[in-house]
């Protein structure tokens, strides 16, 4: 599949659950594009993916220190103890 077509597919099929992975894949595909013309064709889809990630509040890649269900940062797999 053409890399620009794959970026376009990622844009249309991404979800909140897959946006970090899909955006990382799209960046790798963008890096492989051989010409400025191809990068310009992909730019709108890349911008859209980035905006979705921002709107959904998703951080890229590493989620090991992401806020837990109560908003606390996880340390060692356990929720942070509340202050006394």
C-alpha positions in Angstrom: 0.0 0.0 0.0 1.2 3.5 -0.8 2.4 5.2 2.5 0.1 8.2 1.9 -2.9 5.9 1.5 -2.0 4.1 4.7 -1.7 7.4 6.6 -5.1 8.3 5.2 -6.5 4.9 6.3 -5.1 5.4 9.8 -6.8 8.8 9.9 -10.2 7.4 9.1 -10.0 4.3 11.2 -8.3 5.6 14.4 -10.1 5.5 17.7 -9.4 6.9 21.1 -8.0 3.5 22.0 -5.6 3.3 19.0 -4.6 7.0 18.4 -1.2 6.8 20.1 -0.2 3.7 18.1 -1.8 5.0 14.9 0.0 8.4 15.1 3.3 6.7 15.8 2.8 4.5 12.7 1.8 7.6 10.6 5.0 9.4 11.7 7.1 6.4 10.6 5.3 6.4 7.3 5.8 10.1 6.9 9.6 9.8 7.4 9.7 7.2 4.6 8.0 9.4 2.0 10.4 10.1 -0.8 9.3 13.6 -1.9 8.0 16.9 -0.6 4.9 16.4 -2.8 4.1 13.2 -1.0 4.7 14.8 2.4 2.3 17.6 1.5 -0.4 15.1 0.5 -0.1 13.5 3.9 0.1 16.7 5.9 -3.6 17.2 6.4 -4.1 13.7 7.7 -1.1 14.0 10.0 -2.5 17.3 11.4 -5.9 15.6 11.9 -4.4 12.7 13.8 -2.5 15.1 16.0 -5.6 17.1 16.7 -7.5 13.9 17.6 -4.8 12.9 20.0 -5.0 16.4 21.7 -8.8 16.5 21.8 -8.9 13.0 23.3 -6.3 13.9 25.9 -4.1 10.9 24.9 -0.4 11.0 25.5 2.0 9.4 23.1 3.7 6.0 23.7 4.6 5.4 27.3 1.5 5.2 29.6 3.3 3.8 32.6 3.0 7.1 34.5 -0.3 8.1 33.1 -3.1 9.2 35.5 -5.0 6.3 37.0 -8.8 6.0 37.3 -8.9 8.5 40.2 -6.5 10.9 38.6 -3.5 9.8 40.7 -0.2 9.0 39.0 0.7 5.3 39.3 3.9 4.5 41.1 4.9 0.9 41.2 1.5 -0.2 40.0 -0.4 1.2 43.0 -2.4 4.4 43.3 -0.9 7.3 45.2 -1.9 7.5 48.8 -4.0 10.6 49.6 -2.4 13.4 51.6 -3.3 13.6 55.3 
